[in-house]
Amino acid sequence: MSAALYTLAAAALLAAGGMLASHQHLATTVHEHPHLAAPVTRLRPRDPNRLLVFVGGLQRSGTTALASALEALPDASGQSFRWLFANLRKEEAEARVDALRRWRGVTRRYLDDVIKSGGLEGKFAQDVYPYAYMLRDWGDSVHAVDRLSLDGAEASPQKAVELWRQWYPYWNQSSAVLVEKTPENFVRGLFLEALFPQNARFVFVLRHPLAWALTIEKWLDNRWNFKKTLYLRDPDDGIDRRIEMWIQLVDKMLADVSSLKQAAIVHAEACSLRPDVIPKSLERIVDGRRVSLAPFKGLARSNLAYVACWLEGGRTDAKAGSLRQDTTAGGVHACVPGAVALRDIARPRARAQLKSYLWGAKANRLRRYGYFVPDFEGALCRDGACAAPSEDEILSDVDVGLDVASIEDRGLLEALGLIEAPTAAPVMN
Ligand SMILES: *[C@@H]1O[C@H](CO)[C@@H](O)[C@H](O)[C@H]1NC(C)=O
C-alpha cells in the first residue's frame, strides 16, 4: 500500500470521528460476540518477545509519520483491514467489520472505502474502552483531560483478553513488533500498560504548539466537528485555547510517562530536521532496531508554511492541492487567502497573537517542553507578504522554535533520549 493511501485512510478515520458522537460506545463491561469466535488459544499477548508499541500524540502532530516509521521495520506491522481479511475466513472478517460498523455508527459504504485504503486506528476497531476524538471531545475544556484519559484502575484482565481478541487479526500475526496508532494513546498509557504489562511500549510525539494550533484549524471546522468545536474555534481566543489544550494534555502525558515502564517521546521537528539521528530512547523502545525517521520529511517546513499563511490572514488548505494530503508527510498545501475584508481583520490579529508569545509568561510556559515562538513575522514576511523558506534552504532548530536546552524536566529529557535515566552509573549532564 502506498504511503499516500495510508495517509488518506488515517485522515478518513480521524475525520469519521465526528460522525460517531451520538453512537459513542461506552463499554464498561466486556461484551461477548459468540458469532465472532476467535482462536483465542493461539493468541499470546504475553509472549515476552513480542512488542506492542503504542503510538500517540495530538492529532496532526506527526503520529502517522511516527507509526509509519515503526511499521517500516522489517519485522513490524501496523493494524489494517488488509490483515483482517488475510487472517480470518471471509465470513468471519465480514462479521468483524459489521460489528465495528455498529460500534462506530458508520455506514458499510463508508467503511468499504476505509477498507480499500487499508489503514486503521486501534481505537476504531474495539468496544472495550471508550472511543474518543480529542479535537472534537475537548468541548469547552472543563474536565477535558479527565474525560479523555484512562488510567490503570480502568483496566481488568477480562478487558485485556477481549481487546487482544478484537485487535489481533488486524496485524501480521507473525510480526515481532505490533504497532498500534491511536492519537489518544497519548493520555491512555497507564490503562494500556495495565492491560499488557509485559509487552506495552509507548512512543509519543510532540509538535510545536503554535504550528499545531494552526494545523488543526480545518479539522475543527469540518462538517462533522463544526458544532462541537466552537470553543477552540473562537476567532479571538481560539489559538490561546488550543495552546492551553496542548499544554494540559502534554502535562498529563508527562505525568503518565514518569510511571510508565517503557516510554519514549520525540519532537516531530527534530525527527524532521535530523532524520538520521535516532533518539536513544526511541531505539530502546524497539530493542535496538534501526528506525528510519524519513516519514517526518517536510514536517518542519510545513510548520512554517502554516505560520506564514496565518500571518497572511489566509487559511491553509490541503484540498487546494491535487490530493488530500497529510502535510506531515511533506505534502503540498496551499494558502488560500481570505477575502480582503477578512484579511484586514485576520492579519493584525495574527500578528498581535504572535507577539504575545515572543516573551513573558506565555513564552515561558512553552520553554518547559523545549519550544519557543521565534519572531516568525521577521523571519517569514517581506513587504507584507509571508512564505515558508524554499525547499533548498536548510532549516535549523531555531528557525522552527525548538530549543531543547530550555527543558528542565528530567523525565522529559530522559524520554527524549537527551540524558540517560539514573542507573548505577552517575547521571550524565
Ligand atoms: C509478516 O511478518 C513476517 C515476520 O516478520 C514476515 O516474514 C512476512 O513477510 C510478513 N508478511 C507480509 C505480507 O508482510
The ligand as an ORCA input file, in Angstrom:
! r2SCAN-3c Opt
* xyz 0 1
  C       4.572    -10.919      8.091
  O       5.610    -10.964      9.060
  C       6.628    -11.917      8.815
  C       7.569    -11.897     10.022
  O       8.120    -10.621     10.231
  C       7.327    -11.578      7.509
  O       8.319    -12.553      7.241
  C       6.305    -11.526      6.393
  O       6.930    -11.120      5.198
  C       5.185    -10.568      6.732
  N       4.186    -10.634      5.681
  C       3.882     -9.606      4.903
  C       2.944     -9.892      3.787
  O       4.342     -8.506      5.069
*
